[in-house]
């Protein structure tokens, strides 16, 4: 018998621009390519932010390997039939190895495509508040001054008043400035050097060619510089570094699953969030009660399902899906949610709640809007209330007073998380965080229990009056209380506090992390 071997069909390589640093600048096409990739080739850890778009089973190849290793890895994976995403900083066609690696794909007869990215040459100056052109400056000259490529044509770069954008200038800014002056640029020409551009760690120093080496001595991260009169526009156009929480190091003590949305909002305000889980969510020790309740829920036993947290939504959803069912199993059941976030979790599942508090988003607010049971009108009188093991009896008692029968079951347990690393505990206790956010009384108690009390210099922001009361009982000064009990309102409240402090002349919060920045800034002045 003759055995016929089937050739492996080659995969494809997508060269992707990973952007300059801000993960929000990744293009939609790039995120789609990452989501479908079997293998991702990139430089770690600087590009790890793009991995959130990848599948959990994606293979990751780090390019910090011997020269030529990236091309070999890319072509080998593609020839093995894999879909490969090769990610570069910024745009692949600007001072990257795209040409060489694409040529290697062509020689290996591997198909490839290109997804352009946002180049640091344009985006970093933009985030620094410096447009690279204006009415007077209409030309831009981009130079790589890292020393890894051919020596720039300094005479050409210095012969006109065009804007210069200097990439990879960390460690080379003094030599570069001297070369520009030597070849004709005036020593008082403005220059702005931006470190870690487009991220919340961005820092920009404005100087002149004569003094820039001295003024930027404290910079040690990846940097981009702009030379020319357009630098003068920064004073009016700086927007990123003027965010109300820019540079604030903020502790977000929440369950690991719930921290992401809060962190994303804080980054939008310019903060540097550090997530420290204080609560772990676990199944109930005896799941029989909630299992019986779920069977009753899908069989039509209940008129209402009352949900008091995103975790309750998750617990119910998982139980229903374990039965091989989906959200359609709740057809005919009215859904009540304690607040907008819980309601959003239900909407994500495909269900729009009938009842969300019109006023305060709490058990009391939900009760205020909950209708009385009317025997002649309501066919069923029973409410399922799945909740945490430590939840209060407020909602259950209030529903009973309104004539409803309540099955109050433990759907999940909240337990104290493991202590954070030693350096995080030290930062909490010594003022290394400019602000600490608390979203419940349990996060206050648990953080203090696993890491100690935040330093008195840290701004304390809480989600509501009960959390504020718990914080005060533990000796913490509460500086900010959210207008409504939601993480969005909490982040906005802290931002409003930071904005007010900035407008009053106090640009930095009092925390140790930013006190050091204030001292450094004063020295530069």
ABEGO torsion letter per residue (X at the ends): XBBBBBBBBBBBBBBBBAEAGBAAABBAAAAAAAAABABBBBBOAAAAAAAAABBAABBBBBABBBBGAAAAAAAAAAAAGBBBBBBBBEBAABGBAAAAAAAAAAAAGBBBBBBBBBBAAAAAAAAAGBBABBAABABBBBBBAAGABBBBBAAAAAABABBBBBBGABGAAAAAAAAAAAAGBBAABBBBBBBGBGBAABBBBBBBAAAAAAAAAABABBBBBBBEAAAAAAAAABAAAABAABGBBBBBBBBAAAAAAAAAAAAAAGBBBBBBBABBBBBBABAAAAAAAAAAAAAGABABBBBABAAAAAAAAAAAAAAGBBAAAABGBBBBBABAAAAAAAAAAGBBBABBBABBBBAAAAAAABBBBBAAABABABBBBBBBAABBAAAAAAAAAAGBBBBBBBABBBBBBBBBBAAAAAAAAAGABABBBBABAAAAAAAAAAAEBBBAABBBBBABAAAAAAAAAAGBBBABBBABBBAAAAAAAAAAAAAAAAAAGBABBABAAAAAAAAAAAAAX
